[in-house]
Amino acid sequence: MKRRQFLSVLVKTVGAAGLIKVYSGGAPFAFADKGEAAKVAATPTPEVWTDTNMIVNKNSGVVHWPHPKVFKHRYRVAPHNSQTLKVDEWQETVVKNPNVNFNKGKSGTIYEHLALREIEIEDEETLTFKTDSLNESIEILTIAVKEPGNSENWRLYELIGRLVSLKNEDDPEKARTEFVEILEASEISDDWKEHDPLARAQDKEKFSKWHAKTVDQKHGDHRKKLTERVQSSKQL
């Protein structure tokens, strides 16, 4: 071997040896024990954000209701961006201010509870409700279904139909007419004409039968269910 080639090989050999020494800290090189389980830190459980009041995000104008009995929020509005809003004062802030609105994905549920809270039970034995309170509840639900995010919320429409029937329990045709007017004034698509129970609003006979079951006091199944929902929402 020529002198130049010999020196080149010698330099590479010495350099490689130096690297092994650096990485091994001077100790004999050894592979990691594959039998030893890797230690990974456990992911902390996200903090649940709860508050019985509503919280307004002053930056975005979005109103949240992180009530522990309604939602489980996994996020929190930064304290410097948040403003507390009492539940009974929501209309002054949300309805009258076009720049403020409920959290889109949860507004249907929020409106439902707010509407049910307005209903006053007139007689617990006959399970009758005060007409004025039914009107207030229907008005809130009408606001809800005019929002694009709730335009296809069938649960809200069914509740509206039940309340309209109870308000006009002696006149099913008047109830049907009022219900159809609400449907047509909302942002709902023509799909409602095919969706049960909304579809029966087009048929007088079918709606009349549905109306009779809703207002029935002898069995009172729907009245009982509504009473339970009202009492539950009032406890929030």
C-alpha distance (Angstrom), angle and dihedral (degrees) to the residues before:
residue distance angle dihedral
M1 . . .
K2 3.77 . .
R3 3.79 119.5 .
R4 3.84 93.9 -114.3
Q5 3.81 93.1 51.4
F6 3.80 91.5 45.8
L7 3.82 92.0 53.9
S8 3.82 91.6 48.2
V9 3.83 92.6 53.2
L10 3.80 90.7 45.2
V11 3.82 92.5 52.8
K12 3.83 92.5 50.0
T13 3.79 92.1 47.9
V14 3.78 93.5 49.8
G15 3.83 91.5 45.0
A16 3.78 92.4 52.0
A17 3.78 91.0 48.6
G18 3.80 89.4 51.9
L19 3.80 91.8 52.9
I20 3.80 92.1 50.8
K21 3.76 89.5 50.1
V22 3.82 92.5 50.3
Y23 3.80 95.5 48.7
S24 3.79 94.0 42.6
G25 3.79 93.4 46.2
G26 3.77 89.4 -126.3
A27 3.82 91.3 -62.0
P28 3.79 123.8 113.7
F29 3.84 111.0 -78.8
A30 3.84 114.0 -106.8
F31 3.83 133.8 176.1
A32 3.82 120.3 -124.4
D33 3.77 116.7 -93.6
K34 3.81 105.0 -103.8
G35 3.80 90.6 -160.3
E36 3.81 92.3 67.1
A37 3.80 111.8 92.1
A38 3.78 115.9 -122.7
K39 3.77 112.4 -109.8
V40 3.85 110.1 -130.0
A41 3.77 122.2 179.4
A42 3.81 112.5 -115.9
T43 3.80 115.5 -111.4
P44 3.80 108.7 -111.3
T45 3.81 116.1 -117.5
P46 3.83 109.9 -106.7
E47 3.77 113.6 -107.7
V48 3.79 113.8 -107.2
W49 3.79 111.0 -128.4
T50 3.80 111.9 -144.2
D51 3.78 134.4 172.4
T52 3.79 130.6 152.6
N53 3.81 89.2 -145.1
M54 3.76 125.4 70.5
I55 3.78 118.2 -103.9
V56 3.79 123.0 -144.6
N57 3.78 118.5 -152.4
K58 3.81 99.4 -140.9
N59 3.78 90.8 -162.7
S60 3.82 98.4 54.4
G61 3.80 101.8 19.4
V62 3.81 91.2 -126.1
V63 3.80 116.8 143.5
H64 3.82 117.5 -146.0
W65 3.78 128.3 -168.7
P66 3.82 106.0 -161.2
H67 3.80 93.5 -180.0
P68 3.84 109.6 162.4
K69 3.83 91.1 -135.1
V70 3.79 93.3 51.0
F71 3.79 111.0 32.5
K72 3.78 140.5 10.6
H73 3.77 106.7 -141.7
R74 3.77 118.5 -162.2
Y75 3.75 94.9 -169.9
R76 3.77 137.2 54.1
V77 3.77 135.6 -144.6
A78 3.80 109.6 -119.4
P79 3.83 109.7 -102.2
H80 3.80 93.2 -122.2
N81 3.83 89.7 54.9
S82 3.81 98.2 43.0
Q83 3.78 131.0 92.6
T84 3.81 125.0 -175.7
L85 3.79 116.9 -122.9
K86 3.80 122.0 -169.3
V87 3.80 112.4 -129.1
D88 3.82 93.6 -126.4
E89 3.81 89.8 55.9
W90 3.81 97.7 52.2
Q91 3.81 96.1 108.4
E92 3.80 93.2 58.3
T93 3.80 89.6 56.3
V94 3.81 106.1 31.2
V95 3.81 104.8 32.7
K96 3.78 98.2 39.2
N97 3.79 97.4 42.6
P98 3.83 115.5 66.2
N99 3.80 90.7 -164.9
V100 3.80 93.2 60.2
N101 3.79 124.5 71.4
F102 3.79 141.6 156.6
N103 3.78 121.1 -93.9
K104 3.81 100.4 -77.1
G105 3.80 97.6 -135.5
K106 3.81 92.9 50.5
S107 3.80 103.7 30.6
G108 3.81 93.7 100.3
T109 3.79 92.1 59.7
I110 3.79 92.1 42.6
Y111 3.81 92.8 51.6
E112 3.80 90.6 47.2
H113 3.81 92.9 55.7
L114 3.80 92.3 43.9
A115 3.80 91.1 51.1
L116 3.80 93.3 48.1
R117 3.81 90.8 49.6
E118 3.81 89.0 61.9
I119 3.81 94.7 58.6
E120 3.79 115.7 101.4
I121 3.82 120.2 -157.3
E122 3.79 108.5 -133.5
D123 3.81 98.6 -172.0
E124 3.79 123.2 10.1
E125 3.80 93.1 -162.7
T126 3.79 96.5 54.7
L127 3.82 91.9 28.6
T128 3.77 94.0 -130.2
F129 3.79 125.0 157.3
K130 3.79 133.5 -145.3
T131 3.79 110.1 -100.6
D132 3.80 95.1 -139.5
S133 3.79 90.7 55.1
L134 3.82 91.0 49.7
N135 3.81 88.8 53.3
E136 3.80 91.0 51.5
S137 3.79 91.1 49.1
I138 3.82 92.5 48.6
E139 3.80 90.0 49.2
I140 3.81 91.4 55.7
L141 3.80 92.2 47.9
T142 3.81 90.0 48.2
I143 3.80 88.9 56.5
A144 3.79 89.1 49.6
V145 3.81 97.5 53.3
K146 3.79 91.7 48.2
E147 3.79 88.2 67.4
P148 3.83 113.0 90.9
G149 3.81 91.2 -129.9
N150 3.81 91.1 60.8
S151 3.79 99.2 36.1
E152 3.81 91.4 107.0
N153 3.80 97.4 35.9
W154 3.81 98.6 127.8
R155 3.80 92.2 -178.1
L156 3.80 91.1 62.7
Y157 3.78 92.9 47.4
E158 3.78 92.1 50.7
L159 3.80 90.3 51.1
I160 3.80 89.6 50.5
G161 3.80 89.8 51.7
R162 3.80 91.6 50.9
L163 3.80 93.2 49.0
V164 3.80 93.4 46.0
S165 3.80 89.0 51.7
L166 3.80 92.7 49.5
K167 3.79 90.3 49.0
N168 3.80 90.6 51.5
E169 3.78 98.2 31.4
D170 3.82 93.7 147.7
D171 3.79 94.5 47.6
P172 3.83 114.7 49.7
E173 3.81 93.5 174.5
K174 3.79 92.0 54.8
A175 3.81 88.7 49.3
R176 3.81 91.1 49.6
T177 3.81 92.5 49.5
E178 3.81 92.4 50.2
F179 3.81 91.7 47.0
V180 3.81 92.9 51.0
E181 3.81 90.5 49.2
I182 3.80 90.1 54.6
L183 3.79 91.1 48.3
E184 3.79 92.8 50.7
A185 3.82 92.8 46.7
S186 3.80 92.9 52.2
E187 3.79 128.6 81.4
I188 3.79 91.7 -105.4
S189 3.80 119.2 134.3
D190 3.79 124.7 -126.2
D191 3.81 87.5 -92.4
W192 3.80 88.5 91.1
K193 3.80 88.4 76.2
E194 3.79 88.5 66.5
H195 3.78 99.9 37.3
D196 3.77 118.6 97.5
P197 3.05 124.6 -105.3
L198 3.80 92.2 17.0
A199 3.79 92.0 56.0
R200 3.79 92.0 64.4
A201 3.80 88.9 64.9
Q202 3.81 86.6 78.9
D203 3.81 92.1 56.7
K204 3.81 117.6 66.6
E205 3.78 94.9 -157.3
K206 3.81 95.7 46.9
F207 3.79 92.8 45.8
S208 3.80 90.9 47.7
K209 3.82 90.9 56.8
W210 3.82 91.4 46.8
H211 3.81 89.3 47.5
A212 3.81 91.5 51.6
K213 3.82 91.9 54.3
T214 3.79 90.9 47.9
V215 3.79 96.1 52.9
D216 3.81 96.6 35.5
Q217 3.82 109.7 131.9
K218 3.79 97.6 -178.5
H219 3.78 93.9 68.6
G220 3.79 96.1 11.1
D221 3.80 96.6 -171.2
H222 3.79 94.9 148.8
R223 3.78 92.8 41.7
K224 3.81 90.3 52.7
K225 3.79 92.6 48.8
L226 3.79 91.9 48.3
T227 3.80 91.5 48.2
E228 3.81 90.4 52.7
R229 3.79 91.8 48.9
V230 3.80 91.4 48.5
Q231 3.80 92.9 50.3
S232 3.80 91.3 46.9
S233 3.82 93.3 51.5
K234 3.79 92.6 46.5
Q235 3.81 89.4 58.1
L236 3.80 92.3 60.9
